[in-house]
């Protein structure tokens, strides 16, 4: 097929998602039958996702089915560029966050072409560990991780405990993990990750390892997907 394995899984899952909304089973079966004319394996995956057995019969084609050469141009995931240029990185902070770590992440991510924004529980001044103040670019409740391509969590121990009791903070990191984004976290941030059920993988990095974070942030963590959702 023209698509990568991840593209194929997303295509099949999208068909399952849409067809699952169709109330009449005859229509679902007809559609899966037509998919058999396109690609037998695709039809089997969609039928399995719909709990459909046995596989519906394929209709007589209106024109002869022509086998074509694979075309990489039809890929979506496979054609995505591995880059931070033009992407957004969010840094979750709280009182007591490590000022040097925030500056380091901001500097290297910006140098790679990303736009960096800080997020905190409140928009007012956040007091960092060196006594300096930083006004966050976004309020946590109104700036979910969905608006970022990668996130960093820089928190003191106390900050990690406080945000672990905030549903918006738990969702911030859990959603980033579920959306297959790179996550960097320092020791305080790890407490929030544990509360959110985020487990270690190549895309979850220590905040001090900028090389690993930048490499992971350039793309989505597609190998993680099987651990967070069932695809067709």
C-alpha positions in Angstrom: 0.0 0.0 0.0 1.0 3.6 -0.4 0.6 4.5 3.2 2.9 3.7 6.1 1.7 1.3 8.8 0.7 4.3 11.0 -1.2 5.9 8.1 -3.0 2.6 7.4 -4.1 2.3 11.0 -5.4 5.8 11.1 -7.3 5.4 7.8 -8.9 2.2 9.0 -9.7 3.7 12.4 -11.3 6.8 10.8 -13.5 4.6 8.7 -14.6 2.6 11.7 -15.3 5.8 13.6 -17.5 7.3 10.9 -19.3 4.0 10.0 -20.0 3.3 13.7 -22.3 6.3 13.6 -24.5 4.8 10.9 -27.6 3.3 12.4 -28.5 0.8 9.7 -26.4 -2.3 9.6 -27.1 -2.9 5.9 -25.5 0.4 5.0 -22.4 -0.4 7.1 -22.2 -3.8 5.4 -22.5 -2.3 2.0 -19.7 0.2 2.7 -17.4 -2.6 3.9 -18.3 -4.6 0.8 -17.1 -1.7 -1.4 -13.9 -1.5 0.6 -13.1 -5.0 -0.5 -12.8 -3.7 -4.0 -10.3 -1.2 -2.8 -8.1 -3.4 -0.5 -9.1 -6.6 1.1 -6.9 -6.0 4.2 -8.5 -2.6 4.7 -12.0 -4.1 4.5 -11.0 -6.8 7.1 -9.7 -4.2 9.5 -12.8 -2.0 9.3 -15.1 -5.0 9.6 -13.2 -6.2 12.7 -13.4 -2.7 14.2 -17.2 -2.7 13.6 -17.6 -6.1 15.1 -18.8 -7.4 11.8 -18.6 -11.1 10.9 -18.6 -12.7 8.4 -17.1 -10.2 6.0 -19.8 -8.8 3.7 -19.7 -9.8 0.0 -18.1 -7.4 -2.4 -20.5 -5.9 -5.0 -19.8 -6.3 -8.7 -17.5 -3.4 -9.7 -18.9 -0.9 -12.1 -15.6 -0.9 -13.9 -12.6 -3.3 -13.9 -10.5 -3.0 -10.7 -7.1 -1.7 -11.7 -4.1 -2.4 -9.5 -1.8 0.7 -9.3 1.7 1.2 -8.1 2.1 2.5 -4.6 2.3 6.3 -4.3 4.2 7.8 -1.3 2.5 11.1 -2.2 -0.7 9.6 -0.6 1.0 9.4 2.8 0.2 11.8 5.6 2.3 10.7 8.6 5.1 9.4 6.3 5.5 12.8 4.7 5.6 14.9 7.9 8.8 16.8 8.3 10.9 16.1 11.4 11.5 19.7 12.5 10.8 22.2 15.2 10.6 25.1 12.7 7.3 26.8 13.2 6.1 24.5 16.0 5.0 25.5 19.5 6.5 24.4 22.8 4.7 24.9 26.1 6.5 25.1 29.5 4.3 24.4 32.5 5.6 26.4 35.5 4.6 27.3 39.1 6.1 29.2 42.0 9.5 27.8 42.8 10.2 26.5 39.2 13.8 26.3 38.1 14.6 29.6 36.4 17.8 28.3 34.7 15.9 25.3 33.3 13.2 27.5 31.9 15.7 29.7 30.2 17.7 26.7 28.8 14.6 25.1 27.3 13.4 28.4 25.9 16.8 29.1 24.4 17.4 25.8 22.7 13.8 25.4 21.4 13.8 28.9 20.0 17.1 28.4 18.4 15.6 25.3 16.6 12.8 27.5 15.3 10.1 26.9 17.8 7.9 29.4 19.5 8.0 28.9 23.3 5.2 29.9 25.7 4.9 29.5 29.4 1.7 28.3 31.1 0.9 28.7 34.8 -2.1 28.3 37.1 -2.6 32.1 36.9 -1.5 34.8 34.5 0.0 36.9 37.3 3.7 36.9 38.2 5.1 33.5 39.1 8.0 33.6 41.5 10.9 31.4 40.4 13.5 29.6 42.5 16.0 32.5 42.0 13.6 35.1 43.3 12.8 36.5 39.8 9.3 36.9 38.6 7.9 35.6 35.3 4.4 36.3 34.0 3.1 33.3 32.2 1.9 33.6 28.6 -1.2 31.5 29.3 -3.5 30.5 32.1 -3.5 26.7 32.6 -7.3 26.4 32.5 -7.4 28.2 29.1 -4.2 26.9 27.5 -4.4 23.1 27.2 -1.5 21.1 25.8 -3.5 20.5 22.6 -2.2 24.0 21.4 1.4 22.8 21.7 3.5 20.4 19.6 5.7 19.5 22.7 5.7 20.4 26.3 8.1 20.7 29.2 7.1 20.5 32.9 9.4 22.5 35.1 8.2 22.4 38.7 9.6 22.5 42.2 8.7 19.6 44.6 6.0 21.8 46.1 4.8 23.0 42.7 4.5 19.4 41.6 2.4 18.5 44.6 0.1 21.6 44.1 -0.5 21.0 40.4 -1.0 17.2 40.9 -4.2 18.3 42.6 -5.3 20.4 39.7 -7.4 18.6 37.1 -6.3 21.0 34.4 -2.6 20.3 35.1 -3.2 16.5 35.1 -5.1 16.8 31.8 -2.3 19.0 30.4 0.3 16.3 30.6 -2.0 13.3 30.1 -3.4 14.8 26.9 0.1 15.6 25.6 1.1 12.0 26.3 -2.1 10.7 24.6 -1.6 12.9 21.6 1.9 11.4 21.2 3.8 14.5 22.0 7.3 14.8 23.4 7.4 15.7 27.2 10.3 16.9 29.2 10.0 17.0 33.0 12.3 17.8 35.9 12.1 16.1 39.2 9.2 18.2 40.4 7.4 17.7 37.1 7.8 13.9 37.4 5.3 14.0 40.3 2.7 15.4 38.0 3.5 12.9 35.3 3.0 10.1 37.8 -0.3 11.4 38.9 -1.4 11.6 35.3 -0.3 8.0 34.6 2.4 9.1 32.1 4.9 6.3 31.8 8.5 6.5 30.5 9.2 6.0 26.8 11.7 7.6 24.3 9.5 10.6 24.0 9.4 11.3 27.8 12.7 13.0 28.6 14.5 14.5 31.6 14.3 18.3 31.4 18.1 18.4 31.6 18.6 16.3 28.5 17.9 18.9 25.8 19.3 16.9 23.0 16.8 14.1 23.6 13.9 16.4 24.1 14.6 18.4 20.9 15.0 15.2 18.9 11.7 13.9 20.2 9.9 17.2 19.9 10.5 17.3 16.1 7.9 14.6 15.5 5.1 12.6 17.2 5.9 9.5 19.1 4.1 7.1 16.8 5.4 4.0 18.6 3.6 5.1 21.7 0.2 5.0 20.1 -0.4 1.3 20.7 -0.1 1.8 24.4 -2.7 4.6 24.6 -5.5 3.6 22.2 -6.8 0.7 20.1 -6.6 1.3 16.4 -8.3 -0.7 13.7 
